[in-house]
């Protein structure tokens, strides 16, 4: 009898995902949060052939050095900044992620966050629930218009472009800052203008949306200095990765009314949130949910599972390999 590969799924996901893996592998499912500690991973990873990980699992070089039998790390996320990809490559371990399947959903969630922040929906709902609603008021919870405003996008990849398409439907002007300029045909289709200089770009934004990956270059890209280059009425949106924004600097700018507001779905030290953000004015805070739909989260799990089954069982499932 052929021995089934051993797979560690670090926390529960959809039953369909676990069921597919269980059919072909010896599956172990961890409890939520257990493998957010790299010491726990180091202690146990040596006994597994495959790892289906979450963005919260720190898979650094010290973990990978203990992974003597591991053939693949499949990350249940489009991002993979939690994984030392180079260390995995050196050890001959494949790395996979889950792009594409969450593009449209994340763009929808990001645009919902823009709307909620700009129109003060969170403050307004809280006021109603607290019993303060006394009928229509001509100056109550006055937000800003979206039509005619300039949306600046940092990171014009799949999600950034999907966000730009939605913004155009609302009559917004689109500008973007990116490592490389898009093809002119793509720029024309999005009616988007490229700004190679970050300072010039930031000064034009009415709403700034961060949609780039977390890298050494983008860590704290938004800090006290770059925040000072925004208009005092500008709204900052981050549904990408928390450490791209220096949270303490953002909280201070919000409390001092040096920017108009912020909508955040991710945090620098997630799941911790800077305490000053919790009391900041004109701020909408979400718990990392912009890709949270049944269809999308299930598709992400199936894509990660497919990479494991392809690598460890020689089966043919859709997947996306980074290495």
Secondary structure, DSSP 4 states (H G I P E B T S, - for coil): -PPPPEEEESS---HHHHHHHHHHSEEEEPPTTGGGSHHHHHHHGGG-SEEEE-TTS-B-HHHHTT-SS--EEEESSS--TTB-HHHHHHTT-EEE---STTHHHHHHHHHHHHHHHHTTHHHHHHHHHTT---S--TTTT-----TTPEEEEE--SHHHHHHHHHHHHTT-EEEEE-SSPPPHHHHHHHTEEE-SSHHHHHHH-SEEEE-PPP-TTTTT-BSHHHHHTS-TT-EEEE-S-GGGB-HHHHHHHHHTTSSSEEEES--TBTTB--HHHHT-TTEEE--S-TT--HHHHHHHHHHHHHHHHHHHH-------B--
